[in-house]
Amino acid sequence: MRLPARQDFQSPNFGSRGGAPISMLVMHYTGMQSGKAALDRLCDAAAQVSAHYVVEEDGAVYSLVSESDCAWHAGVSAWRGNQGVNKISIGIEIVNPGHEWGYRPFPDIQMEAVAELSADILSRNSIPMRNVVAHSDIAPVRKEDPGELFNWQWLASQGVGLWPEVGDQGTGDRDQELQEIQEKLAYYGYEVPVNGVWDEYTKKVVMAFQRHFRPNNISGEWDVECASRLESLILLASGA
Ligand SMILES: [Zn+2]
């Protein structure tokens, strides 16, 4: 780390991991009008929410909860069959007003701090690259953060998370059956029914997938590029 994480905000909102090993890293945005407001809320015992780290827009990193403790950042969530991932994850809150208060690009200096912090976390914990996720990946119906402006592609180039490298045309199967799409999304990690039914829930999962892995077109419709990107991810994950 360029600078040690600041310790001047400490959250009382944490519990025991109950011996569960850390295997996930979850990215959030704060979704509040200022970084200070978010820090105050994450440290307010009445709010019952927290995260291990907060990264300000100027790149300052705050450590609120020890990594050895369970912070309360994910809520009702699931990834790769694990329900409620707080006990097995580290949560990073990235300061941004979010979709509710004026969503804006994450400054380079902030992204550099996120990359550096994440690389440090990954170097000290056994976290598979496919388990570096967005809050929206693990709670697709409730959450949109950190959202489509978060640069996952650049982050992956810094060794944090996976990015599917495929041509824009893609090589996916145009006539994929819905059930097969659901199977593959579930195989990669998403909580999705495998029933061949194009329901609201499945559409939300497709949007979460797009928000992370095809952010320039969050259509909620499956297409050949999405298919290609998911294939690429599954291939990358098999080696990660
Ligand atoms: Zn979140």
Residues whose N, C-alpha, C, O or C-beta is under 5 A from the ligand:
A	BS01	ZN	H28 Y29 H73 H135 D145
